[in-house]
Amino acid sequence: MCGICGFAGFDDAALLRRMTAALCHRGPDSDGFFTSADASLGFRRLSIIDLEGGQQPLTNEDGSLRLILNGEIYNYRALREELARRGHRFATGSDAEVILHLYEDEGEALLARLEGMFAFALWDAPRRRLLVARDRLGIKPLYYAERGERFFFASEAKAILLNPDFPRRLHRPAVERLLHYLYLPGSETLVEGLRRLPPGCWLRWERGRAEVHSYWQPQVGATRRITEADAVAEFRRRFEDAVRSHLVSDVPVGALLSGGLDSAGVVAQMARLLDRKPKTFTVGFAGADDERPLARRLAERFGTDHREFELDPARFVEDLPRMVWHLEEPTPISFLPLFYLAEFARREVKAVLIGEGADELFAGYRRLLPFSPALPLLPRGARRRLYEFGLHSIAPNHRAGDDPLRAALGADGRSPLAAILDFEQRTALPDYQLHRVDRMTMAWSLEARVPYLDHRLVEFVNSLPDELKLRGFQRKYLLRRALAGLVPEEVLEGTKRGFGAPFRLWYSGGFREAASRYVNEQT
């Protein structure tokens, strides 16, 4: 996990260093630079793989290519062996170096070969071409902007906005979309002219022009005919493979453990695969809904080296400006516990596995119940009311003019549940869930890995029938079946849990007064 930035079409070494410095929280271990008259690349490193030799930017054998990567390529060892057999020579043990040699042989088609979470930029000097790309699910962020024939990119918007020639004008259509969904879906940002590269896309800048291309998109729909027993067995195999690949590291990898099913499944697999006790971390708070006791029981069952701490709401007031600086856009307050849990975990590890993504695969949210395959069993009037309630839960102002949600539901004849899950995986997952995970963990230089979003696992689950995800009104049906025997019954049958907090109670105290200083009638 690192921070990357750069530009093409001009040369400004001082600007490059300012942009790179703005990302130092993403990579506190070292920095690196490449500058030329046509393109410049900046890099901040959080060393996870090849601790001694993985400094970036990297170059190929003849120096014609330069590369910077944020993220991890989990299948790099297999790719490295294949490329070595083809005659390529490696200068480092870094996972990033395989991208250079794949590009030499396969060009942009290399993206289909990569398994992992990543955003990278590759400068092809002979062609005067810049290639930037983002992983399939949008786990790693990448922003870009064009100013005439100049092109900018960075892991976070703040680095691009350091360009003194870039206008900071509010993009009003994005504000409307933000109020529509309560997060900002799609490639637009709140700043006019500043965009996010969509998940599963790559961009080529050449001759002063940028072109965006898609190489992968989620496809949710029952395309696989399979028995329930076979689906359970196949998911178990693929999930174990996903967790194993996400443990690739040259430093210890821990896990964030709540009292919920998703993180319990991840930690259960870690405990089976590792030859040491995995470190687990839990956040709690004083009150009846404190998850620490359940997480503690899970840690004892899995035999982990467990750590826990209690949230202090008094810290929120002083830390709020810093959180806003990291988030860069309005985000629901649920990010708060993760910010402090990441700080706590970073004291002992550089990387953690988390349970994010299972809800978007298996219909784990309560708001998806109105799209259950069992809905036709209800009276017509009840179906319509539940359907509208579901739409309102996903997009509180869904009757506003521009409504991609309704368009997605009626697009191609898929079931309502398949269409909604597809929509969630393309929007809420990368643009809300993964955005807050990246920003709150990288605020403390902590790498968060997401085994449920291994793209091979995602493709398998997306091909399954609705009834294996939402059975009647039981959410995550197949996941519960697959994890039976691995996690305790109280977790299998429990309600959805995450790293929550009693926000209503805290808001009635000092946090409300602090928030009013930032949001009031004059702002």
C-alpha positions, -999 to +999 in steps of 0.1 A: +000+000+000+014+033-010+006+067-025+012+076-061+009+108-081+023+125-112+016+143-144+023+144-181+027+170-208+050+193-189+078+194-163+077+208-128+099+190-102+089+213-074+052+206-079+059+168-081+076+170-047+047+189-031+021+165-046+041+135-033+045+151+002+007+155+004+005+116+004+031+109+030+005+093+053+000+066+027+036+057+026+058+069+055+087+046+049+104+063+019+097+083-013+108+081-049+107+103-080+111+101-118+112+133-138+115+141-175+104+168-199+073+147-208+062+130-176+069+129-139+060+102-113+060+105-075+058+077-049+054+073-012+061+038+001+046+016+028+069-014+027+050-047+027+068-069+001+105-069-007+114-046+022+149-039+010+146-038-027+111-027-036+118+011-040+098+028-067+096+041-094+107+008-110+122+005-145+125-024-170+158-038-184+165-010-209+151+019-189+123+027-214+095+021-189+088+036-155+062+023-130+046+032-097+021+010-079-003+014-050-015-019-037-006-056-040-004-081-068-012-114-050-003-137-079+031-120-086+051-151-077+034-172-104+037-144-129+073-138-120+082-175-127+063-174-161+081-142-171+115-155-161+109-185-183+103-161-212+137-145-206+128-115-185+153-104-158+142-090-125+161-064-106+140-067-074+117-091-055+088-066-057+054-077-068+051-045-089+079-054-112+058-081-129+037-053-144+066-038-163+075-071-180+039-081-187+034-047-204+065-054-226+049-086-238+011-080-237+005-042-235-027-032-218-040-068-219-017-074-189-046-062-166-065-095-172-035-113-157-034-094-124-050-107-092-050-081-064-059-046-054-040-019-072-038+015-089-007+021-110+008+045-135+033+033-162+052+058-184+062+044-218+089+068-229+094+057-265+057+061-273+053+091-250+023+073-235+011+072-199-011+043-188-029+045-155-052+017-142-074+007-113-083-028-099-116-045-108-136-037-076-121-003-069-103-012-037-075+012-045-084+048-054-071+069-084-081+104-093-072+123-125-077+157-142-069+173-176-059+209-181-055+215-218-028+191-229-016+185-193-027+154-174-026+149-136-032+118-114-030+109-078-042+084-051-060+113-034-076+145-048-056+167-024-024+161-044-039+172-077-054+203-061-019+215-052-015+225-089-019+263-087-035+265-121-063+240-112-095+259-104-113+249-073-149+253-085-178+233-070-193+208-093-230+213-087-243+181-104-221+161-081-236+179-051-271+169-063-260+133-067-244+134-032-278+145-017-295+119-038-275+089-024-258+104+007-225+094-009-210+103-043-214+075-069-196+074-102-166+091-116-175+127-107-162+145-077-173+177-059-146+196-078-152+206-114-128+189-137-115+164-112-126+128-117-122+093-103-110+065-126-138+040-124-131+005-110-120-021-136-108+007-160-076+019-175-067+052-190-042+060-218-029+095-221-011+101-255-006+132-276-023+154-251-055+133-250-069+109-224-091+079-233-107+056-206-114+019-213-130-008-193-114-042-188-138-057-162-172-050-147-193-070-122-220-091-138-246-103-114-271-128-127-279-165-123-258-179-151-246-210-132-267-242-127-254-257-095-268-276-065-267-260-031-243-286-018-219-280-047-222-242-043-213-245-006-183-267-014-171-245-042-174-213-022-154-229+007-126-238-017-125-204-034-128-185-001-099-204+014-078-197-017-087-160-015-077-157+022-045-176+015-035-152-014-043-122+008-018-134+034+011-129+010+035-105+028+070-100+041+055-084+073+030-098+098-007-095+087-034-091+113-072-088+111-100-065+123-125-087+142-160-076+151-187-098+165-201-103+130-202-131+105-180-116+078-149-108+098-153-141+118-152-160+085-120-143+075-103-149+109-114-185+110-096-191+077-065-172+088-062-193+119-064-225+098-038-213+073-012-196+094+015-214+114+013-187+141-014-170+160-030-142+139-032-108+156-068-096+158-081-061+168-115-050+181-130-017+191-158-012+216-176+013+237-194+015+270-230+003+266-253-026+260-243-030+223-206-034+230-192-061+207-160-067+226-174-097+246-185-115+215-153-107+196-133-119+227-151-153+225-144-155+188-107-148+194-105-175+221-122-200+197-098-192+169-068-189+191-057-154+181-034-130+197-062-105+205-062-068+213-092-045+221-098-010+232-126+013+241-136+043+220-134+077+238-160+100+222-142+130+237-115+126+210-139+130+182-141+168+186-103+173+183-099+147+155-128+158+133-108+182+111-082+156+105-108+130+095-125+155+071-090+162+055-085+125+049-120+118+036-121+147+011-159+144+007-190+142+029-194+107+043-219+091+068-205+091+103-201+053+105-164+058+095-155+070+130-148+036+147-126+025+118-104+056+121-095+047+157-094+010+152-068+016+124-047+037+147-048+010+173-039-019+149-011+001+133+009+000+165+015-037+159+010-045+122+012-028+088-016-048+071-049-063+082-076-084+066-111-072+069-146-085+061-157-058+037-176-068+006-196-098+018-228-078+022-226-066-015-221-102-027-247-120-005-274-094+000-264-088+036-281-054+041-316-052+056-324-026+028-322-054+002-350-075+018-377-059-004-360-074-034-361-110-021-371-138-045-399-146-020-415-112-025-441-125-051-457-145-023-469-113-006-500-093-016-495-069-045-500-037-024-475-050+002-450-057-026-452-022-040-448-006-005-418-028+003-403-021-032-405+017-027-391+013+008-361-006-006-355+021-032-357+048-006-332+029+017-307+027-011-312+062-024-331+084+001-341+109-026-345+084-055-373+104-071-349+131-081-344+137-118-313+117-127-320+082-113-295+055-125-310+033-098-343+029-115-326+026-148-305-003-135-336-021-122-353-021-156-323-024-179-319-060-190-346-083-176-326-095-146-343-101-113-347-071-090-322-086-065-295-092-092-299-057-106-297-041-072-266-062-062-250-052-096-258-016-089-243-018-053-211-034-065-206-007-091-215+023-069-219+020-031-191-006-027-163+014-043-176+049-038-187+046-002-176+014+015-141+010+000-136+048+000-140+051+037-120+020+044-091+033+023-091+067+038-095+057+075-069+030+074-044+049+052-047+079+076-026+057+099-005+040+071-023+007+076-030-015+046-065-031+045-069-062+025-104-075+014-105-113+007-142-113-001-134-091-030-110-115-047-124-111-082-125-148-089-146-153-058-168-123-068-174-138-103-184-171-088-209-157-062-223-133-088-232-162-111-253-180-084-291-179-082-308-153-060-321-180-036-286-189-025-280-153-014-314-143+000-334-174+010-368-161+019-359-132+042-326-148+055-297-128+043-263-143+033-278-177+031-249-194+013-223-177+033-239-189+065-240-225+051-204-223+040-191-210+073-211-236+094-186-255+115-160-227+112-177-200+133-200-204+163-237-208+160-244-175+178-225-157+150-241-178+122-276-170+135-269-135+147-279-102+132-255-081+111-227-065+131-198-042+124-177-017+142-206+004+154-210+031+180-239+048+199-238+079+177-272+092+188-260+093+224-227+109+216-243+135+193-264+147+222-231+156+239-201+176+229-199+161+194-231+180+185-216+213+196-184+206+176-203+196+145-223+228+146-191+248+143-185+232+108-221+230+096-244+258+104-267+283+087-238+302+073-220+273+056 
